[in-house]
């Protein structure tokens, strides 16, 4: 099976996040085409998206969490490639009082979200309840 698969979980508790939306953009050959069929995570926070070989940007959204996106390369299939590329996401829960405009700008900055793993941010960078 070619494509991507993984788990979407809460960054702190590691609890699975069902019903998160997984969106994919095809970046192959310098493009940025959204694949129109989004998938939703299952009860255990699991997802699978069939994809052809190429470069993709995978975004995960959940109404109670900060969204996150990551870049992934799906290699050409061969006899040693028996599974989809594993791409897990750990999302930070939004505080009940919300975020300030500065915090929203920081956490939604594409240069941070594309490559960094939000789960590794220190507690000092996160709004405390």
C-alpha positions as CSV (number, residue, x, y, z in Angstrom):
1,X,0.0,0.0,0.0
2,X,1.5,3.3,-1.1
3,X,0.6,6.5,0.7
4,X,0.7,7.8,4.3
5,X,-0.7,6.5,7.5
6,X,-0.4,7.3,11.1
7,X,-1.9,8.3,14.4
8,X,-3.2,11.7,15.6
9,X,-2.9,12.2,19.3
10,X,-2.9,14.9,22.0
11,X,0.6,16.2,22.4
12,X,0.6,16.0,26.2
13,X,-1.5,13.0,27.1
14,X,-1.0,11.0,23.9
15,X,-4.8,10.3,23.9
16,X,-6.0,9.4,20.4
17,X,-7.9,12.1,18.6
18,X,-10.8,10.7,16.6
19,X,-12.6,12.8,13.9
20,X,-9.5,15.0,13.1
21,X,-9.5,16.0,9.4
22,X,-6.5,15.1,7.3
23,X,-5.9,17.2,4.2
24,X,-3.2,16.6,1.6
25,X,-1.6,18.9,-0.9
26,X,0.5,17.5,-3.8
27,X,3.8,19.4,-3.9
28,X,5.4,17.2,-6.5
29,X,7.3,19.1,-9.3
30,X,6.8,22.4,-7.5
31,X,3.0,22.2,-7.4
32,X,0.6,22.9,-4.6
33,X,-2.6,21.1,-5.6
34,X,-5.0,20.2,-2.9
35,X,-6.3,16.6,-3.1
36,X,-10.0,17.1,-2.8
37,X,-10.7,13.9,-0.8
38,X,-10.0,14.6,2.9
39,X,-9.9,11.7,5.4
40,X,-11.0,11.6,9.0
41,X,-9.2,9.8,11.8
42,X,-10.9,6.8,13.3
43,X,-11.8,6.1,16.9
44,X,-8.1,5.3,17.7
45,X,-6.8,8.5,16.0
46,X,-5.6,6.4,13.0
47,X,-5.7,7.5,9.4
48,X,-4.6,6.1,6.0
49,X,-4.4,8.0,2.7
50,X,-3.6,6.3,-0.5
51,X,-1.1,8.4,-2.6
52,X,1.1,7.9,-5.6
53,X,4.9,8.5,-5.3
54,X,5.7,12.1,-4.8
55,X,6.1,15.0,-2.3
56,X,3.1,16.0,-0.2
57,X,2.1,18.3,2.5
58,X,-0.2,16.7,5.1
59,X,-2.3,18.9,7.4
60,X,-4.3,17.8,10.4
61,X,-7.1,19.9,11.9
62,X,-9.3,19.4,14.9
63,X,-11.6,22.0,16.4
64,X,-10.1,21.9,19.9
65,X,-6.5,21.7,18.8
66,X,-3.9,23.8,17.0
67,X,-3.5,22.5,13.4
68,X,-0.3,21.1,12.2
69,X,1.2,20.3,8.8
70,X,4.2,18.3,7.7
71,X,6.0,17.5,4.5
72,X,6.4,13.8,3.5
73,X,7.9,12.0,0.5
74,X,6.1,8.9,-0.7
75,X,8.7,6.7,-2.4
76,X,8.1,4.6,-5.5
77,X,6.8,1.1,-4.7
78,X,9.1,-1.8,-4.9
79,X,9.2,-5.3,-3.3
80,X,10.9,-3.9,-0.1
81,X,8.2,-1.2,0.4
82,X,5.4,-3.1,2.0
83,X,3.7,-0.3,3.9
84,X,2.7,3.3,3.6
85,X,5.0,6.0,5.1
86,X,4.3,6.5,8.8
87,X,3.5,10.1,9.7
88,X,2.2,10.6,13.2
89,X,0.9,14.0,14.5
90,X,0.8,15.3,18.1
91,X,-1.5,18.3,18.4
92,X,-1.5,20.9,21.2
93,X,-4.9,21.5,22.8
94,X,-6.2,25.0,22.6
95,X,-6.7,26.7,26.1
96,X,-10.3,27.3,27.0
97,X,-9.7,31.0,27.0
98,X,-8.2,30.9,23.5
99,X,-4.9,32.3,22.3
100,X,-3.7,35.9,22.0
101,X,-3.2,37.3,18.5
102,X,0.6,37.0,18.9
103,X,0.3,33.3,20.0
104,X,-1.9,32.5,17.0
105,X,0.6,34.2,14.7
106,X,3.4,32.2,16.3
107,X,1.8,28.8,16.2
108,X,0.3,29.2,12.7
109,X,3.6,30.4,11.2
110,X,4.1,28.1,8.2
111,X,7.9,28.1,8.7
112,X,7.4,26.6,12.2
113,X,4.6,24.2,11.4
114,X,6.0,22.6,8.3
115,X,9.1,21.2,9.8
116,X,8.9,21.4,13.6
117,X,7.2,18.9,15.8
118,X,4.9,20.9,18.1
119,X,5.0,18.1,20.6
120,X,8.6,19.1,21.4
121,X,7.9,22.7,22.2
122,X,8.7,23.6,25.8
123,X,6.0,24.4,28.3
124,X,7.3,28.0,28.4
125,X,6.1,28.5,24.8
126,X,2.6,27.2,25.5
127,X,-0.2,29.2,27.1
128,X,-0.9,27.7,30.6
129,X,-4.5,27.4,31.8
